[in-house]
Amino acid sequence: LPLSTNVSINVVILDQNDNAPAIVSPRPEYGSTAVETLSRSAEPGYLVVKVSAVDADSGQNARLTYQLGQVTDRGLFTIAPDTGEIWTIRRVVNADATKQSLMVVVKDNGAPPLKATINIILTLEGSDTETLSELSGLSEDLGFPSDISL
């Protein structure tokens, strides 16, 4: 007489953090370096660039956070940790270096966390004096005297 039985087995599949984030924008032009420009007339709160990344994992392992690593001037830029948007903290001034370097680190929420980095070189364009000379020219176009001392 053959014997038989039924058994229920529960299999739980855990997502392993086996995929590092991949940065999709801005596109690096030189290895892992992207090049952007920023006007010297940028005011506080100006959106400089948005770093976007994806992670092929799922669930918590795919949740990404953005942070600034090495930066030329930490007092000039900030990054939104959830969106990757980089903003100016203060007004850009002529004393600021023409080339600003920002390293952005993107980490996932796995254990241990995996990361990706991108270096962004920002070239500051224009100057306060150029802006003032443009305004001076504008006053002539509108018929105002241009002998204003700046």
C-alpha positions as CSV (number, residue, x, y, z in Angstrom):
1,L,0.0,0.0,0.0
2,P,1.7,3.3,-1.1
3,L,2.1,6.1,1.4
4,S,1.7,9.8,0.5
5,T,1.7,13.1,2.3
6,N,1.3,16.8,1.5
7,V,3.7,19.5,2.8
8,S,3.4,23.2,2.4
9,I,6.7,25.1,2.0
10,N,6.9,28.9,2.2
11,V,9.8,30.3,0.3
12,V,10.8,33.9,1.0
13,I,12.9,35.6,-1.6
14,L,15.0,38.5,-0.3
15,D,16.3,41.1,-2.6
16,Q,20.0,41.2,-2.4
17,N,21.7,44.6,-2.9
18,D,23.6,43.5,-6.0
19,N,23.3,46.6,-8.2
20,A,25.0,49.9,-7.7
21,P,23.3,53.1,-8.7
22,A,23.9,54.3,-12.3
23,I,24.0,58.0,-13.0
24,V,22.0,58.9,-16.1
25,S,22.3,62.7,-16.1
26,P,24.1,64.8,-16.6
27,R,26.0,62.7,-19.1
28,P,29.8,62.6,-18.4
29,E,31.9,64.1,-21.2
30,Y,35.3,63.0,-19.9
31,G,35.3,59.7,-18.0
32,S,33.2,60.4,-15.0
33,T,33.2,64.2,-15.4
34,A,30.4,66.4,-16.7
35,V,30.9,70.0,-17.7
36,E,28.2,72.6,-17.0
37,T,28.1,76.5,-17.0
38,L,26.7,78.8,-14.4
39,S,26.0,82.5,-14.8
40,R,27.8,84.8,-12.3
41,S,24.5,86.6,-12.0
42,A,22.9,83.5,-10.4
43,E,21.0,84.4,-7.2
44,P,20.5,82.2,-4.1
45,G,18.2,79.3,-4.9
46,Y,19.2,79.1,-8.5
47,L,18.9,75.5,-9.9
48,V,22.3,74.7,-11.2
49,V,21.9,71.1,-12.4
50,K,20.0,68.0,-11.5
51,V,21.8,64.7,-11.0
52,S,19.6,61.7,-11.8
53,A,20.4,58.1,-11.1
54,V,18.6,54.7,-11.3
55,D,19.2,51.4,-9.4
56,A,18.2,48.0,-10.8
57,D,17.4,46.6,-7.3
58,S,13.9,46.8,-5.9
59,G,12.4,48.0,-2.7
60,Q,14.6,49.7,-0.1
61,N,17.7,48.6,-1.9
62,A,16.7,50.9,-4.8
63,R,16.1,54.0,-2.7
64,L,18.7,56.6,-3.6
65,T,20.2,59.5,-1.7
66,Y,22.4,62.3,-3.2
67,Q,25.1,64.1,-1.3
68,L,28.0,66.4,-2.2
69,G,31.5,65.0,-1.7
70,Q,34.4,67.2,-2.4
71,V,33.4,70.7,-3.5
72,T,35.5,73.8,-4.4
73,D,33.3,76.1,-2.3
74,R,30.9,74.3,0.1
75,G,29.3,77.6,1.0
76,L,28.1,78.2,-2.6
77,F,26.1,75.0,-3.4
78,T,23.7,72.5,-1.7
79,I,22.1,69.3,-3.0
80,A,18.6,68.0,-2.3
81,P,19.2,64.5,-0.9
82,D,16.0,63.0,-2.4
83,T,16.0,64.6,-5.9
84,G,19.7,65.3,-6.8
85,E,18.9,69.0,-7.5
86,I,21.9,71.2,-6.9
87,W,21.1,74.8,-5.9
88,T,23.1,77.9,-5.1
89,I,23.1,78.9,-1.4
90,R,24.2,82.4,-2.0
91,R,24.7,84.9,-4.8
92,V,27.7,84.2,-7.1
93,V,30.3,87.0,-6.8
94,N,33.4,87.9,-8.8
95,A,35.7,86.6,-6.1
96,D,34.3,83.1,-6.7
97,A,36.7,80.8,-8.7
98,T,35.9,80.6,-12.4
99,K,36.0,76.8,-12.2
100,Q,33.9,75.1,-9.5
101,S,34.3,71.4,-8.9
102,L,31.5,69.3,-7.3
103,M,31.7,65.6,-6.6
104,V,28.2,64.1,-6.3
105,V,27.9,60.8,-4.5
106,V,24.7,58.7,-5.1
107,K,24.1,55.9,-2.5
108,D,21.5,53.2,-2.4
109,N,19.8,52.1,0.8
110,G,21.2,48.5,0.7
111,A,23.3,46.9,3.4
112,P,26.1,47.5,2.7
113,P,25.2,50.6,0.5
114,L,26.5,50.7,-3.0
115,K,27.4,54.1,-4.6
116,A,28.2,55.9,-7.8
117,T,29.9,59.2,-8.2
118,I,30.1,61.9,-10.8
119,N,32.4,65.0,-10.9
120,I,30.8,68.2,-12.2
121,I,33.0,71.0,-13.4
122,L,31.0,74.3,-13.4
123,T,32.4,77.2,-15.4
124,L,31.2,80.6,-14.1
125,E,30.4,82.9,-16.9
126,G,29.9,86.6,-17.0
127,S,30.8,89.1,-14.3
128,D,29.2,91.8,-12.2
129,T,31.0,94.5,-14.2
130,E,29.6,93.0,-17.5
131,T,26.1,93.0,-16.0
132,L,26.6,96.6,-14.9
133,S,27.8,97.7,-18.4
134,E,24.8,96.0,-20.0
135,L,22.5,97.9,-17.6
136,S,24.4,101.1,-18.5
137,G,23.9,100.5,-22.2
138,L,20.2,99.9,-21.5
139,S,19.8,103.2,-19.8
140,E,21.2,104.9,-22.9
141,D,18.7,103.0,-25.1
142,L,15.9,104.2,-22.9
143,G,17.0,107.9,-23.0
144,F,18.4,108.0,-19.5
145,P,21.7,109.7,-18.8
146,S,24.6,107.2,-18.6
147,D,26.9,109.3,-16.5
148,I,26.0,107.3,-13.4
149,S,29.0,106.4,-11.3
150,L,29.1,102.8,-10.4
